[in-house]
Amino acid sequence: MNNKNDSAPVDAFTRRTLLRTGGIAITTGVLLAACTKKVSTGSLPRIGESPTTTMLPEGIISDEVLLRTAMSVEYNAIDTYAAVIDAKIFKAGTNDTLKRFSEDHAGHADALSGLIKQLNGTPYKKANPNLTSLYLRPALDLVSSSDDPAADALVLAHALETLAAETYQAFVPMLLDGGLRSAAMGIADEEARHTVVLAQAIRPGFAGLLPGTNDSGKPLIAAIPSAYGSLSTIPILVGKPNETGNKTTLILETPSVNSFIYDYID
């Protein structure tokens, strides 16, 4: 990402912490055959036919799959913080805080790796590809083109930590093993603490402790002193404002069945 304001980087924490053409080829032979009374349909393609495909294995949502999916979200956070730090948007103080958060996520990933191995499973040491393509890569692109990349980077970080906390919250009742549920709740608590720190950076002081809305009725980021919150979608406004003065709205959601890291995924 390119910093739009290299001369004066911001340090928030010092203030208080397919369509394809040519899809159907009609040959001369087909045209001639279509004009005759005797047509051998067995050798001609039919509209709507498709080649035989190999179906993916049926995904079983086991404790291993849930932990592998949570581990992938930790790597989403690690990769996102690395991109923000490399963009040199902030001064050392904020970067140090983001590095600390990234180290926490690496610690969570290591803990999950150990738990997965106890289940005789294979740890997943990569970012969740669906979350990356659907949410984080577009968000980072918008941050890089923003007229205020520092503010937007903090908003993205807050949303990402919220997403991580909600992921564990959603998985706790799905985990069959009581010990795994306890471990997941402990990690979720740390993710929630990250959101509080980031909320204070975005809305310092007492304002950051109360939820509220702006003049347009849109919710403002708030640091609620609780380990868990709702499991609703996470909207964020990032990027350069358009001609009407509005930033792009992205909606983040916790992993669902089509983005779980099943045991057949390498």
C-alpha positions in Angstrom: 0.0 0.0 0.0 1.2 3.5 -0.7 1.1 6.1 2.0 -0.8 9.2 0.9 0.8 11.3 3.6 4.4 10.2 3.9 5.6 13.5 5.2 3.4 13.4 8.3 2.5 9.8 9.3 -0.1 9.5 12.0 0.4 7.7 15.4 -3.1 7.2 16.8 -2.0 5.6 20.1 0.0 8.6 21.2 -3.3 10.4 21.5 -4.8 7.9 23.9 -4.0 4.9 23.1 -18.2 -14.3 -16.9 -19.2 -14.3 -19.3 -16.8 -15.6 -21.9 -17.3 -14.8 -25.6 -17.3 -17.6 -28.1 -18.8 -20.1 -25.7 -20.6 -22.1 -28.4 -18.9 -22.9 -31.6 -21.2 -23.9 -34.4 -19.4 -25.8 -37.2 -20.5 -26.1 -40.8 -21.0 -29.8 -40.2 -23.4 -29.2 -37.4 -25.4 -26.7 -39.5 -25.6 -29.2 -42.4 -26.7 -32.0 -40.1 -29.4 -29.8 -38.5 -30.9 -29.3 -42.0 -31.3 -33.0 -42.7 -34.0 -35.4 -41.5 -31.5 -37.9 -40.1 -29.4 -36.5 -37.4 -27.1 -38.6 -35.2 -27.6 -36.8 -31.9 -25.1 -39.0 -30.1 -22.2 -37.1 -31.7 -23.5 -33.6 -31.3 -23.2 -31.3 -28.3 -26.5 -30.2 -26.7 -27.2 -26.8 -25.3 -26.9 -27.0 -21.5 -24.6 -30.1 -21.4 -21.5 -29.8 -19.2 -18.5 -32.1 -18.8 -18.4 -34.5 -16.0 -16.9 -33.0 -12.9 -15.3 -34.5 -9.8 -17.3 -33.5 -6.7 -15.4 -32.3 -3.6 -15.4 -34.6 -0.6 -18.2 -34.0 1.8 -17.0 -31.7 4.6 -17.6 -33.0 8.1 -17.6 -30.1 10.6 -15.5 -31.6 13.4 -13.5 -30.1 16.2 -10.4 -30.3 14.1 -12.1 -28.4 11.2 -13.3 -25.7 13.6 -9.8 -25.3 15.1 -8.2 -25.2 11.6 -10.6 -22.6 10.5 -9.9 -20.5 13.6 -6.2 -20.9 13.0 -6.7 -19.6 9.5 -8.3 -16.4 10.9 -5.3 -15.9 13.1 -3.1 -15.9 10.0 -5.5 -13.5 8.3 -4.8 -11.1 11.1 -1.0 -11.7 11.0 -0.9 -11.0 7.2 -3.1 -7.9 7.5 -1.0 -6.3 10.2 2.1 -7.1 8.2 0.7 -5.3 5.2 -0.3 -2.2 7.3 3.1 -2.0 8.9 4.9 -2.4 5.6 2.9 0.4 4.2 4.5 2.8 6.8 1.3 4.5 7.6 2.0 5.0 11.2 4.9 6.1 13.4 6.8 3.7 15.6 4.4 3.8 18.6 1.4 2.6 16.7 3.4 0.1 14.7 4.8 -1.4 18.0 1.2 -1.9 19.2 0.2 -3.5 15.9 3.3 -5.8 16.1 2.3 -6.8 19.6 -1.2 -7.7 18.3 0.4 -9.7 15.5 2.6 -11.5 18.0 -0.5 -12.3 20.1 -2.2 -13.8 17.0 1.0 -15.9 16.3 0.8 -17.2 19.8 -2.9 -18.1 19.3 -2.0 -19.9 16.1 0.7 -21.9 17.9 -1.7 -22.8 20.7 -4.3 -24.0 18.1 -1.6 -25.9 16.3 -0.9 -27.9 19.5 -4.6 -28.6 20.0 -5.0 -29.8 16.5 -2.1 -32.1 16.8 -3.7 -33.6 19.9 -6.6 -34.5 17.7 -4.2 -36.2 15.3 -5.0 -33.4 12.8 -2.9 -31.2 10.6 -2.5 -27.5 11.5 -3.4 -25.0 8.8 -0.6 -22.4 8.8 -2.1 -20.1 6.2 -4.7 -17.3 6.0 -8.2 -18.3 5.2 -8.4 -17.8 1.4 -12.1 -16.9 1.3 -11.8 -14.2 3.9 -8.7 -12.9 2.2 -10.3 -12.6 -1.3 -13.8 -11.5 -0.1 -12.9 -9.0 2.6 -9.3 -8.3 3.5 -7.7 -7.8 0.1 -10.4 -5.4 -1.1 -10.2 -3.6 2.2 -6.5 -3.2 2.0 -6.8 -1.9 -1.5 -9.3 0.7 -0.3 -7.1 1.7 2.6 -4.1 2.3 0.2 -6.2 4.6 -2.0 -7.8 6.4 0.9 -7.4 10.1 1.7 -6.9 9.1 5.3 -5.2 5.7 5.3 -4.2 5.8 9.0 -7.8 6.2 10.1 -9.0 3.6 7.7 -6.3 1.1 8.7 -7.4 1.4 12.4 -11.0 0.8 11.3 -10.0 -2.3 9.4 -7.9 -3.6 12.3 -10.8 -3.1 14.7 -13.1 -5.0 12.3 -10.6 -7.8 12.0 -10.2 -8.2 15.7 -14.0 -8.2 16.1 -14.2 -10.8 13.4 -11.7 -13.0 15.2 -13.6 -12.7 18.5 -16.9 -13.4 16.9 -15.4 -16.5 15.2 -14.4 -18.1 18.5 -17.8 -17.0 20.0 -19.6 -18.8 17.2 -17.4 -21.9 17.4 -17.6 -22.4 21.2 -21.1 -24.1 21.2 -20.1 -26.1 18.1 -17.0 -27.7 19.8 -17.7 -31.1 21.3 -14.7 -31.2 23.6 -15.1 -29.1 26.8 -11.4 -28.4 27.0 -11.4 -27.0 23.5 -14.4 -24.8 24.3 -12.4 -23.4 27.3 -9.3 -22.7 25.2 -11.4 -21.0 22.5 -13.1 -18.7 25.1 -9.6 -17.7 26.4 -8.4 -16.8 23.0 -11.6 -14.9 22.2 -11.1 -12.8 25.4 -7.7 -11.6 24.1 -9.2 -10.7 20.7 -11.9 -8.7 22.4 -9.3 -6.8 24.4 -7.6 -5.9 21.1 -10.9 -4.4 19.9 -11.1 -2.2 23.1 -7.6 -0.8 22.5 -8.3 -0.1 18.9 -11.6 1.6 19.7 -9.9 3.9 22.1 -7.4 4.8 19.4 -10.2 5.6 17.0 -12.5 7.4 19.6 -10.4 8.3 22.6 -11.7 8.9 26.1 -15.2 8.4 27.3 -16.8 8.6 23.8 -15.0 5.4 22.9 -16.8 3.5 25.8 -20.3 4.2 24.6 -22.0 3.0 21.4 -23.4 5.8 19.3 -24.3 6.9 15.8 -23.1 9.7 13.6 -25.3 12.4 12.1 -26.4 10.0 9.4 -27.4 7.4 11.9 -24.6 5.0 11.1 -23.0 3.2 14.1 -19.7 4.5 15.5 -17.0 2.3 16.7 -17.2 1.8 20.5 -15.2 -0.2 23.0 -17.7 -2.2 25.0 -16.0 -3.6 28.1 -17.1 -7.2 27.5 -15.4 -10.4 26.4 -18.2 -11.1 23.9 -20.6 -9.2 21.8 -23.2 -10.0 19.1 -22.6 -12.3 16.2 -23.9 -9.7 13.7 -22.1 -8.7 10.5 -19.4 -6.2 10.7 -19.8 -3.2 8.4 -16.8 -0.9 7.9 -16.4 2.4 5.9 -13.0 2.7 4.2 -11.5 4.2 1.1 -11.5 7.5 -0.7 -15.0 9.2 -0.5 -16.9 9.2 -3.7 -18.6 12.2 -5.3 -21.3 12.2 -2.7 -18.8 12.1 0.1 -19.3 8.5 1.2 -16.7 5.9 1.7 -17.1 2.3 0.4 -19.0 0.0 2.7 -17.7 -3.5 3.2 -19.5 -6.1 5.2 -17.4 -8.7 7.1 -18.8 -12.0 8.3 -17.4 -14.9 10.4 -16.4 -18.1 8.5 -19.3 -20.2 7.3 -19.5 -23.7 5.9 -18.2 -22.6 2.5 -15.1 -21.1 4.1 -14.3 -23.7 6.8 -10.9 -25.3 6.5 -11.9 -28.9 6.1 -9.5 -31.8 6.7 -9.1 -32.4 3.0 -7.8 -28.8 2.4 -4.0 -28.5 2.3 
